[in-house]
Amino acid sequence: METINAQIIINKIEDHDAQWLYHHFSESFQEVSSFEELEKLLSNYNALRGENNLYRHLNINRQDEYIWFDNKMATGASVTLNKYQEIVGMSLLPIGHNHNAKHTKEIDTIPIKRPCVAYWG
């Protein structure tokens, strides 16, 4: 089993290496993904992006997720690997900033009459 790390993955994305990436997709991910669409996705993503920087590495339930943002904050990438070092999820997205967001002054009150503690959430 080949060991894959964040730098290898982002280099393959930036180098437009669709063949290597698709080969490392899990069998179930290949069933729902087409090679041609991956090539288009890489072309579109690489046309928009700046220099990618690793933002976060998450390890949950023996899966690794790597998240990158580019230095212009114009694009973001996320790749998830399973315990067998297969790619089981990939998102390459433009980041849209909404500077016209409307803020409200609405306040919600939870209808609880006695003190309580929020355990989760």
C-alpha positions as a Markdown table, in Angstrom:
| # | Residue | x | y | z |
|---|---|---|---|---|
| 1 | Met | 0.0 | 0.0 | 0.0 |
| 2 | Glu | 1.4 | 3.3 | -1.1 |
| 3 | Thr | 1.5 | 6.0 | 1.6 |
| 4 | Ile | -0.1 | 9.2 | 0.4 |
| 5 | Asn | 0.3 | 12.6 | 2.2 |
| 6 | Ala | -1.1 | 16.1 | 1.8 |
| 7 | Gln | 1.9 | 17.3 | -0.3 |
| 8 | Ile | 1.6 | 14.5 | -2.8 |
| 9 | Ile | -2.1 | 15.0 | -3.3 |
| 10 | Ile | -2.0 | 18.8 | -3.8 |
| 11 | Asn | 1.0 | 18.4 | -6.1 |
| 12 | Lys | -1.0 | 16.0 | -8.3 |
| 13 | Ile | -4.0 | 18.4 | -8.3 |
| 14 | Glu | -1.8 | 21.3 | -9.2 |
| 15 | Asp | 0.0 | 19.3 | -11.9 |
| 16 | His | -3.4 | 18.3 | -13.4 |
| 17 | Asp | -2.5 | 14.6 | -12.9 |
| 18 | Ala | -6.0 | 13.2 | -13.4 |
| 19 | Gln | -4.6 | 9.7 | -14.2 |
| 20 | Trp | -2.8 | 9.4 | -10.8 |
| 21 | Leu | -5.7 | 10.8 | -8.9 |
| 22 | Tyr | -8.4 | 8.6 | -10.6 |
| 23 | His | -6.2 | 5.6 | -10.1 |
| 24 | His | -6.1 | 6.3 | -6.3 |
| 25 | Phe | -9.9 | 6.8 | -6.1 |
| 26 | Ser | -11.6 | 3.9 | -4.2 |
| 27 | Glu | -13.6 | 1.5 | -6.3 |
| 28 | Ser | -16.9 | 2.9 | -5.0 |
| 29 | Phe | -15.7 | 6.5 | -5.7 |
| 30 | Gln | -14.7 | 5.5 | -9.2 |
| 31 | Glu | -18.3 | 4.2 | -9.8 |
| 32 | Val | -19.8 | 7.6 | -9.1 |
| 33 | Ser | -17.0 | 9.6 | -10.7 |
| 34 | Ser | -16.0 | 9.9 | -14.4 |
| 35 | Phe | -12.4 | 10.4 | -15.5 |
| 36 | Glu | -13.5 | 13.0 | -18.0 |
| 37 | Glu | -15.3 | 15.1 | -15.4 |
| 38 | Leu | -12.2 | 14.9 | -13.1 |
| 39 | Glu | -10.1 | 16.3 | -16.0 |
| 40 | Lys | -12.6 | 19.2 | -16.4 |
| 41 | Leu | -12.7 | 19.8 | -12.7 |
| 42 | Leu | -8.9 | 20.0 | -12.5 |
| 43 | Ser | -8.8 | 22.4 | -15.4 |
| 44 | Asn | -11.4 | 24.7 | -14.0 |
| 45 | Tyr | -9.9 | 24.6 | -10.5 |
| 46 | Asn | -6.3 | 25.2 | -11.6 |
| 47 | Ala | -7.4 | 28.2 | -13.8 |
| 48 | Leu | -8.8 | 30.0 | -10.7 |
| 49 | Arg | -6.4 | 29.0 | -7.9 |
| 50 | Gly | -3.4 | 30.8 | -6.4 |
| 51 | Glu | -0.8 | 29.0 | -4.3 |
| 52 | Asn | -2.4 | 26.3 | -2.2 |
| 53 | Asn | -1.6 | 26.1 | 1.6 |
| 54 | Leu | -2.7 | 23.3 | 3.8 |
| 55 | Tyr | -5.3 | 24.7 | 6.2 |
| 56 | Arg | -6.2 | 21.6 | 8.2 |
| 57 | His | -5.6 | 17.9 | 8.5 |
| 58 | Leu | -8.4 | 16.0 | 10.2 |
| 59 | Asn | -8.1 | 12.3 | 11.3 |
| 60 | Ile | -11.6 | 10.9 | 12.2 |
| 61 | Asn | -12.5 | 7.2 | 12.3 |
| 62 | Arg | -9.3 | 6.2 | 10.5 |
| 63 | Gln | -10.0 | 8.6 | 7.7 |
| 64 | Asp | -7.8 | 11.5 | 6.8 |
| 65 | Glu | -9.2 | 14.7 | 5.4 |
| 66 | Tyr | -6.9 | 17.4 | 4.0 |
| 67 | Ile | -8.2 | 20.9 | 3.4 |
| 68 | Trp | -6.4 | 23.6 | 1.5 |
| 69 | Phe | -7.1 | 27.2 | 0.7 |
| 70 | Asp | -5.2 | 29.2 | -1.8 |
| 71 | Asn | -3.4 | 32.4 | -0.9 |
| 72 | Lys | -6.0 | 34.6 | -2.7 |
| 73 | Met | -8.8 | 32.8 | -0.8 |
| 74 | Ala | -10.4 | 32.3 | -4.2 |
| 75 | Thr | -10.5 | 28.5 | -4.1 |
| 76 | Gly | -10.6 | 25.6 | -1.6 |
| 77 | Ala | -9.8 | 21.9 | -1.9 |
| 78 | Ser | -10.7 | 19.0 | 0.3 |
| 79 | Val | -9.6 | 15.3 | -0.2 |
| 80 | Thr | -10.6 | 12.5 | 2.1 |
| 81 | Leu | -8.6 | 9.2 | 2.3 |
| 82 | Asn | -9.9 | 6.0 | 3.8 |
| 83 | Lys | -7.7 | 3.6 | 6.0 |
| 84 | Tyr | -6.4 | 1.9 | 2.8 |
| 85 | Gln | -5.0 | 5.3 | 1.5 |
| 86 | Glu | -7.7 | 5.4 | -1.2 |
| 87 | Ile | -9.4 | 8.7 | -2.1 |
| 88 | Val | -13.1 | 8.5 | -1.1 |
| 89 | Gly | -14.0 | 12.1 | -1.4 |
| 90 | Met | -12.8 | 15.2 | -3.2 |
| 91 | Ser | -14.0 | 18.8 | -3.5 |
| 92 | Leu | -12.4 | 21.5 | -5.6 |
| 93 | Leu | -14.4 | 24.7 | -5.2 |
| 94 | Pro | -14.3 | 28.4 | -5.9 |
| 95 | Ile | -14.9 | 30.4 | -2.7 |
| 96 | Gly | -17.5 | 33.1 | -3.1 |
| 97 | His | -17.5 | 36.0 | -0.7 |
| 98 | Asn | -20.8 | 37.7 | -0.2 |
| 99 | His | -20.0 | 41.3 | 0.8 |
| 100 | Asn | -23.7 | 42.3 | 0.5 |
| 101 | Ala | -24.9 | 40.0 | 3.3 |
| 102 | Lys | -27.7 | 41.5 | 5.4 |
| 103 | His | -27.3 | 41.4 | 9.1 |
| 104 | Thr | -30.4 | 41.4 | 11.4 |
| 105 | Lys | -30.9 | 42.5 | 14.9 |
| 106 | Glu | -33.3 | 39.6 | 15.6 |
| 107 | Ile | -32.8 | 37.9 | 19.0 |
| 108 | Asp | -34.2 | 34.5 | 19.8 |
| 109 | Thr | -35.0 | 33.4 | 23.4 |
| 110 | Ile | -35.1 | 29.7 | 24.2 |
| 111 | Pro | -38.3 | 29.0 | 26.3 |
| 112 | Ile | -36.6 | 27.5 | 29.4 |
| 113 | Lys | -37.7 | 28.6 | 32.9 |
| 114 | Arg | -34.8 | 27.2 | 34.9 |
| 115 | Pro | -31.0 | 27.2 | 34.6 |
| 116 | Cys | -29.6 | 24.5 | 32.3 |
| 117 | Val | -26.4 | 23.4 | 30.7 |
| 118 | Ala | -25.8 | 22.8 | 27.0 |
| 119 | Tyr | -24.1 | 19.5 | 26.9 |
| 120 | Trp | -23.6 | 19.2 | 23.1 |
| 121 | Gly | -23.9 | 21.7 | 20.3 |
